[in-house]
Amino acid sequence: MNVKKIKELIQERDEMDPQNDVLADQNQEQLLEIFKENLTESMNFLDSCSANEFYWISELFDDLSEYFQSQKLIECMERNAMRTGVDCAIDIEYAKKALKQS
């Protein structure tokens, strides 16, 4: 997993104009491709990332859940939401629904 690239993409997302949906979508797609490479490494990243990084990654929770179909990933999301204090309950709910739908 290319952690350096993840951090660069998150930094770009953090500095991006929130109204620029095209760039935001491209950024999310690039992040998704990296996270989809390996479930264990993705969870390890979530377990060690900053609150700001976790906040931006939470946008991807439903897509990651749909892709991996892993209850352990959902538990990792919940654990790290508590650890970081990031309010991403709605993102986790969408992730749970994506897990159930596939």
Helices and strands as residue ranges (DSSP letters): H 3-15, H 21-35, H 39-48, H 51-57, G 58-60, H 61-68, H 71-84, H 89-101
